[in-house]
């Protein structure tokens, strides 16, 4: 019995050490990537990140929710970081990516009771810092209102692309009359 308790304690200690090492490794990778500030939250399926949290944020005020890939605390405040696997578009971030980042800015403002002035879209080749100013805020709020109105009318979105893989991954695929095969 004493042997089993000792073995269990040893396993718990080893797992705790491993989690601490993994947490430090993730932080080192973020520093290498050039992301500024202290990591507050990380969205990952792995559960061995020590004191880092996965932050799913829900806003009753706006009727939205989301989980930024990263939340950083910097000298200028708390900011969301959205990771993209592809290279940065030459003309700048796509509108959908800007909308996603803008929603995260609103969510963080409400969750942390702070003002968010910017967010980062981290592409495979470089990060792009996006200002979250009055113009972007108004655009995001208008998009949220448009989506809520579409939900109220039970409207279905129209396909805006010709990509079969994107169509297969769509959450509306089952009820979509425009789904690509």
C-alpha positions as a Markdown table, in Angstrom:
| # | Residue | x | y | z |
|---|---|---|---|---|
| 1 | Unk | 0.0 | 0.0 | 0.0 |
| 2 | Unk | 2.8 | 2.4 | 0.9 |
| 3 | Unk | 4.6 | 1.5 | -2.3 |
| 4 | Unk | 1.5 | 2.3 | -4.4 |
| 5 | Unk | 1.1 | 5.7 | -2.6 |
| 6 | Unk | 4.8 | 6.5 | -3.2 |
| 7 | Unk | 4.5 | 5.5 | -6.9 |
| 8 | Unk | 1.4 | 7.6 | -7.3 |
| 9 | Unk | 3.1 | 10.6 | -5.7 |
| 10 | Unk | 6.1 | 10.1 | -8.0 |
| 11 | Unk | 3.9 | 10.0 | -11.1 |
| 12 | Unk | 2.1 | 13.2 | -10.1 |
| 13 | Unk | 5.4 | 14.9 | -9.5 |
| 14 | Unk | 6.7 | 13.8 | -12.9 |
| 15 | Unk | 3.6 | 15.0 | -14.7 |
| 16 | Unk | 3.8 | 18.4 | -12.9 |
| 17 | Unk | 7.4 | 18.8 | -14.0 |
| 18 | Unk | 6.5 | 17.9 | -17.5 |
| 19 | Unk | 3.6 | 20.4 | -17.6 |
| 20 | Unk | 5.9 | 23.1 | -16.4 |
| 21 | Unk | 8.5 | 22.3 | -19.0 |
| 22 | Unk | 5.8 | 22.3 | -21.7 |
| 23 | Unk | 4.5 | 25.7 | -20.5 |
| 24 | Unk | 8.0 | 27.2 | -20.7 |
| 25 | Unk | 8.5 | 25.7 | -24.1 |
| 26 | Unk | 5.3 | 27.2 | -25.5 |
| 27 | Unk | 6.3 | 30.6 | -24.1 |
| 28 | Unk | 9.8 | 30.3 | -25.6 |
| 29 | Unk | 8.3 | 29.5 | -29.0 |
| 30 | Unk | 6.1 | 32.6 | -28.8 |
| 31 | Unk | 9.2 | 34.8 | -28.1 |
| 32 | Unk | 11.0 | 33.2 | -31.0 |
| 33 | Unk | 8.0 | 34.0 | -33.2 |
| 34 | Unk | 8.4 | 37.6 | -32.3 |
| 35 | Unk | 5.0 | 38.0 | -30.5 |
| 36 | Unk | 5.3 | 40.8 | -27.9 |
| 37 | Unk | 4.1 | 40.5 | -24.3 |
| 38 | Unk | 3.1 | 37.9 | -21.7 |
| 39 | Unk | 0.9 | 35.0 | -22.8 |
| 40 | Unk | -2.4 | 35.0 | -20.9 |
| 41 | Unk | -4.3 | 32.3 | -22.9 |
| 42 | Unk | -3.6 | 29.7 | -25.5 |
| 43 | Unk | -6.1 | 27.7 | -27.6 |
| 44 | Unk | -4.7 | 24.2 | -28.0 |
| 45 | Unk | -6.1 | 20.7 | -27.7 |
| 46 | Unk | -3.2 | 19.7 | -25.4 |
| 47 | Unk | -3.8 | 19.7 | -21.7 |
| 48 | Unk | -0.2 | 19.9 | -20.5 |
| 49 | Unk | 0.4 | 23.7 | -20.5 |
| 50 | Unk | 0.8 | 24.3 | -16.8 |
| 51 | Unk | -0.7 | 27.6 | -15.7 |
| 52 | Unk | -1.8 | 28.6 | -19.2 |
| 53 | Unk | -5.6 | 28.6 | -19.8 |
| 54 | Unk | -7.8 | 28.0 | -22.7 |
| 55 | Unk | -10.1 | 31.0 | -22.8 |
| 56 | Unk | -13.6 | 30.5 | -24.4 |
| 57 | Unk | -15.2 | 33.9 | -24.1 |
| 58 | Unk | -19.0 | 34.5 | -24.2 |
| 59 | Unk | -20.6 | 37.9 | -24.4 |
| 60 | Unk | -24.2 | 38.2 | -23.4 |
| 61 | Unk | -24.1 | 41.9 | -24.3 |
| 62 | Unk | -23.3 | 41.2 | -28.0 |
| 63 | Unk | -24.6 | 37.7 | -28.3 |
| 64 | Unk | -21.3 | 36.3 | -29.5 |
| 65 | Unk | -18.6 | 34.0 | -28.4 |
| 66 | Unk | -15.2 | 32.9 | -29.5 |
| 67 | Unk | -11.8 | 31.5 | -28.5 |
| 68 | Unk | -8.8 | 33.5 | -29.7 |
| 69 | Unk | -5.7 | 31.4 | -30.5 |
| 70 | Unk | -3.7 | 33.5 | -28.1 |
| 71 | Unk | -4.3 | 36.4 | -25.7 |
| 72 | Unk | -1.3 | 38.5 | -24.8 |
| 73 | Unk | -0.7 | 41.1 | -22.2 |
| 74 | Unk | 1.6 | 43.8 | -23.6 |
| 75 | Unk | 2.8 | 47.2 | -22.7 |
| 76 | Unk | -0.2 | 48.7 | -24.6 |
| 77 | Unk | -2.8 | 46.3 | -23.1 |
| 78 | Unk | -4.4 | 43.0 | -23.7 |
| 79 | Unk | -4.6 | 41.9 | -27.3 |
| 80 | Unk | -5.9 | 38.8 | -29.3 |
| 81 | Unk | -3.6 | 36.9 | -31.6 |
| 82 | Unk | -5.1 | 34.9 | -34.4 |
| 83 | Unk | -2.8 | 32.3 | -36.0 |
| 84 | Unk | -3.1 | 31.5 | -39.7 |
| 85 | Unk | -1.2 | 28.7 | -41.4 |
| 86 | Unk | -0.8 | 30.5 | -44.8 |
| 87 | Unk | 1.4 | 33.4 | -45.8 |
| 88 | Unk | 0.2 | 36.9 | -45.4 |
| 89 | Unk | -1.9 | 38.1 | -48.3 |
| 90 | Unk | -0.2 | 40.8 | -50.3 |
| 91 | Unk | -3.1 | 43.2 | -50.1 |
| 92 | Unk | -3.5 | 42.7 | -46.3 |
| 93 | Unk | -5.7 | 40.4 | -44.2 |
| 94 | Unk | -8.9 | 39.1 | -45.7 |
| 95 | Unk | -12.2 | 40.7 | -44.5 |
| 96 | Unk | -13.3 | 37.5 | -42.8 |
| 97 | Unk | -10.0 | 37.4 | -40.8 |
| 98 | Unk | -10.4 | 41.1 | -39.9 |
| 99 | Unk | -13.9 | 40.4 | -38.7 |
| 100 | Unk | -12.8 | 37.4 | -36.6 |
| 101 | Unk | -10.1 | 39.5 | -35.0 |
| 102 | Unk | -12.5 | 42.4 | -34.4 |
| 103 | Unk | -15.0 | 40.0 | -32.6 |
| 104 | Unk | -12.1 | 38.8 | -30.4 |
| 105 | Unk | -11.3 | 42.4 | -29.6 |
| 106 | Unk | -14.9 | 43.1 | -28.4 |
| 107 | Unk | -14.9 | 39.8 | -26.4 |
| 108 | Unk | -11.6 | 40.6 | -24.7 |
| 109 | Unk | -12.8 | 44.1 | -23.8 |
| 110 | Unk | -15.9 | 42.7 | -22.1 |
| 111 | Unk | -14.1 | 39.7 | -20.4 |
| 112 | Unk | -11.2 | 41.8 | -19.0 |
| 113 | Unk | -13.0 | 45.1 | -18.6 |
| 114 | Unk | -10.4 | 46.9 | -20.7 |
| 115 | Unk | -10.0 | 48.8 | -23.9 |
| 116 | Unk | -8.4 | 46.9 | -26.8 |
| 117 | Unk | -6.6 | 49.0 | -29.3 |
| 118 | Unk | -5.1 | 46.4 | -31.6 |
| 119 | Unk | -4.9 | 42.7 | -32.4 |
| 120 | Unk | -2.4 | 40.6 | -34.3 |
| 121 | Unk | -2.9 | 38.1 | -37.2 |
| 122 | Unk | 0.1 | 35.9 | -37.2 |
| 123 | Unk | 0.7 | 34.4 | -40.6 |
| 124 | Unk | 3.4 | 31.7 | -41.3 |
| 125 | Unk | 5.7 | 34.4 | -42.8 |
| 126 | Unk | 5.0 | 37.4 | -40.6 |
| 127 | Unk | 2.6 | 39.0 | -38.2 |
| 128 | Unk | 0.3 | 41.9 | -39.1 |
| 129 | Unk | -0.9 | 44.2 | -36.3 |
| 130 | Unk | -4.4 | 45.5 | -36.9 |
| 131 | Unk | -5.7 | 48.6 | -35.2 |
| 132 | Unk | -9.0 | 48.2 | -33.4 |
| 133 | Unk | -10.3 | 51.8 | -33.8 |
| 134 | Unk | -13.7 | 53.4 | -33.9 |
| 135 | Unk | -14.2 | 52.6 | -37.6 |
| 136 | Unk | -13.4 | 48.9 | -37.2 |
| 137 | Unk | -15.6 | 48.7 | -34.0 |
| 138 | Unk | -18.5 | 50.2 | -35.9 |
| 139 | Unk | -18.0 | 47.7 | -38.8 |
| 140 | Unk | -17.9 | 44.8 | -36.4 |
| 141 | Unk | -21.0 | 45.9 | -34.5 |
| 142 | Unk | -22.8 | 46.3 | -37.8 |
| 143 | Unk | -21.8 | 42.8 | -38.8 |
| 144 | Unk | -23.0 | 41.4 | -35.5 |
| 145 | Unk | -26.3 | 43.1 | -36.0 |
| 146 | Unk | -26.6 | 41.8 | -39.6 |
| 147 | Unk | -25.9 | 38.2 | -38.4 |
| 148 | Unk | -28.4 | 38.5 | -35.6 |
| 149 | Unk | -31.1 | 39.8 | -38.0 |
| 150 | Unk | -30.3 | 36.9 | -40.4 |
| 151 | Unk | -30.7 | 34.5 | -37.5 |
| 152 | Unk | -34.0 | 36.1 | -36.5 |
| 153 | Unk | -35.3 | 35.6 | -40.1 |
| 154 | Unk | -33.8 | 32.1 | -40.2 |
| 155 | Unk | -31.9 | 33.2 | -43.3 |
| 156 | Unk | -29.2 | 30.9 | -44.7 |
| 157 | Unk | -25.9 | 32.4 | -45.9 |
| 158 | Unk | -25.0 | 32.3 | -49.6 |
| 159 | Unk | -21.9 | 30.6 | -50.8 |
| 160 | Unk | -19.2 | 33.2 | -51.6 |
| 161 | Unk | -16.5 | 30.9 | -53.1 |
| 162 | Unk | -15.8 | 28.1 | -55.4 |
| 163 | Unk | -13.7 | 25.9 | -53.1 |
| 164 | Unk | -15.0 | 22.4 | -52.5 |
| 165 | Unk | -12.8 | 21.9 | -49.4 |
| 166 | Unk | -14.2 | 25.1 | -47.8 |
| 167 | Unk | -17.7 | 24.0 | -48.6 |
| 168 | Unk | -17.2 | 20.6 | -47.0 |
| 169 | Unk | -16.0 | 22.3 | -43.8 |
| 170 | Unk | -19.0 | 24.7 | -43.6 |
| 171 | Unk | -21.3 | 24.5 | -40.6 |
| 172 | Unk | -24.3 | 25.0 | -42.8 |
| 173 | Unk | -23.4 | 22.3 | -45.3 |
| 174 | Unk | -26.3 | 20.0 | -44.3 |
| 175 | Unk | -29.0 | 22.6 | -45.2 |
| 176 | Unk | -27.1 | 24.4 | -48.0 |
| 177 | Unk | -28.6 | 24.3 | -51.4 |
| 178 | Unk | -25.3 | 25.6 | -52.9 |
| 179 | Unk | -22.9 | 23.1 | -51.3 |
| 180 | Unk | -20.0 | 22.0 | -53.6 |
| 181 | Unk | -19.1 | 18.3 | -53.9 |
